[in-house]
Amino acid sequence: MTTKDEFKQAPHKLLVIPGPIEVADEVLFANAHPSMSHVSPDFIPVFGDCVRMTREVLYTKTAQPFLISGSGTLGWDQVAANLVEQGENALVLHSGYFGDSFQDCLETYGAKVTQLKAPIGRAVALSELEKELKSGKKYKIVTVTHVDTSTGVLSNAKEITAVVRRISPETLVVVDAVCSVASEEILFDDWDLDVVLSASQKGLGTPPGLSILVASQRAIDVFKSRKSPPSSYYASWKKWLPIMNAYEAGTAAYFATPPVNLIYAYHAALKLIVRGEKTLEERFKLHKEASRQVKEAAKRLGLKQLPETDDEAANGMTALYFPEGLTAGDILPRLGKRDVVVAGGLHAAIKDKYFRIGHMGVSVVDGQRGDVNTIVRALEEALKEARTKSA
Ligand SMILES: *Cc1c(COP(=O)(O)O)cnc(C)c1O
């Protein structure tokens, strides 16, 4: 039998897209746990710990985590099906591709969506938000994409929430933090957030397949006082809340089988994040440093960032325009040849003009891996080669 100490990952290219990301050996090993019953006394406390440690990652004491089999997208369905009723208004702050998809999801469940759209490379201005909230329309929720993975734009979730609380205190603030949980600081209680939704495979450094959503007690109360039943079966909090409560209390309840092995993997990842050698604060600092390193290298190489200002640029990823005369076909295969996998463009309006690098999780927290240096070196070499070829 292999033990954790003998465990080694198969050779592979360095995966530095904005998720899925590289996962630690401990996490991959935990995923290989022998099959267990989802109601086994050995498994119950593992699930319970995941619920508790998820709160720690977001600095919340009282919010309610939901850990449900599915991808990040399921978080949108949960919000749409549990917090918004037919015909109610939702305000979507758009800083890239994911704003459009969240809107699409909300409309699927019958929400009336208004979108505030920032220019490409910017976050929505607080003054625009303020103006809209004062327009007289009553919004049930405001959604913001914390880091829009299509643009690398970081929105100021703290300030946005402060504006909403000041002007429309009952409106719930929903943060799509799929790409930012564990790579950007999120102070759930201090900022007074209502929903943070994420997924396992990005900053949390776990294989894909787990929807991770955290809801404030205010959001839970809004859910409980719905007039109509939740508009989804699988995503219904009516079904899942008792399950989360049971696991946390050390007993089991069944609605739909949880992804047992993935919960073991997530548990290992959370232990590294909140019980590891580095504190959460150190972890966020390391993400900032890695980000600065990649962004400065890019600048040196003459590459322009998508985000227009430094304080609106994510720390867990970097989005860069290709230089004049070069395309994805010139750069990405040359990075691949150097065993570095980055992502192409995603924002429809500029899809072919830029690419994206993820620098999150173990790649930046475990300095011994040298992943950030590997990225920078590969980028230098690939660009140099591409420029020579095209000259
Ligand atoms: C990746 C991502 C999603 C979607 O998550 P999936 O796990 O692909 O379903 C949603 N929002 C943001 C900001 C993302 O980065």
Ligand as a Chemical Component Dictionary entry (heavy atoms), coordinates in Angstrom:
data_LIG
# 
_chem_comp.id                   LIG 
_chem_comp.type                 NON-POLYMER 
_chem_comp.pdbx_formal_charge   0 
_chem_comp.three_letter_code    LIG 
# 
loop_
_chem_comp_atom.comp_id 
_chem_comp_atom.atom_id 
_chem_comp_atom.alt_atom_id 
_chem_comp_atom.type_symbol 
_chem_comp_atom.charge 
_chem_comp_atom.model_Cartn_x 
_chem_comp_atom.model_Cartn_y 
_chem_comp_atom.model_Cartn_z 
_chem_comp_atom.pdbx_ordinal 
LIG C1 C1 C 0 -14.565 29.594 -12.751 1  
LIG C2 C2 C 0 -15.551 30.616 -12.393 2  
LIG C3 C3 C 0 -16.925 30.356 -12.349 3  
LIG C4 C4 C 0 -17.516 29.049 -12.766 4  
LIG O1 O1 O 0 -17.034 28.001 -12.002 5  
LIG P1 P1 P 0 -17.127 26.498 -12.574 6  
LIG O2 O2 O 0 -16.465 25.712 -11.486 7  
LIG O3 O3 O 0 -16.395 26.497 -13.859 8  
LIG O4 O4 O 0 -18.542 26.170 -12.733 9  
LIG C5 C5 C 0 -17.770 31.368 -11.959 10 
LIG N1 N1 N 0 -17.309 32.564 -11.628 11 
LIG C6 C6 C 0 -16.001 32.858 -11.649 12 
LIG C7 C7 C 0 -15.552 34.219 -11.264 13 
LIG C8 C8 C 0 -15.084 31.889 -12.041 14 
LIG O5 O5 O 0 -13.784 32.189 -12.077 15 
# 
loop_
_chem_comp_bond.comp_id 
_chem_comp_bond.atom_id_1 
_chem_comp_bond.atom_id_2 
_chem_comp_bond.value_order 
_chem_comp_bond.pdbx_ordinal 
LIG C1 C2 SING 1  
LIG C2 C3 SING 2  
LIG C2 C8 DOUB 3  
LIG C3 C4 SING 4  
LIG C3 C5 DOUB 5  
LIG C4 O1 SING 6  
LIG O1 P1 SING 7  
LIG P1 O2 DOUB 8  
LIG P1 O3 SING 9  
LIG P1 O4 SING 10 
LIG C5 N1 SING 11 
LIG N1 C6 DOUB 12 
LIG C6 C7 SING 13 
LIG C6 C8 SING 14 
LIG C8 O5 SING 15 
# 
